[in-house]
Amino acid sequence: DVLKKGSGGWKKLVAAFGEEILLPSGEVDRLKLGQIVFSSKSKRQLLNKLMAPYISTGIIWEILKLWASGAEVIIGAKMDKWTKPIVVVWVSQETQLKRLMERDGLSEEDARNRVMAQMPLDSKRSR
């Protein structure tokens, strides 16, 4: 939602990365943006810095809406500060790459760049 055309996050993203990250419809080309940010640590850090306030606010709103509607289980990322218990689904890196390539139609290199940019599953599991 933070990247929807015309949103605050969308405007920040276009200002930082230029209109070349947009599809003809004006929506963000997530594949192109992913190729840019997952191949450059500095660009990934810029993306994270720009989007963090929008993402945090969105997560809090979603948790509140789900809680108010009576949800007993919420599945999402970066919610370990607000929710318990925490469940991590662990797979081998090979399985993680294969699933990512199949789901998003990525090359092995693009998938590996994305996986390497994340906290390792072993570290998540230890938390």
Helices and strands as residue ranges (DSSP letters): H 8-17, G 19-21, H 30-37, H 41-68, H 93-104, H 108-116, H 121-126
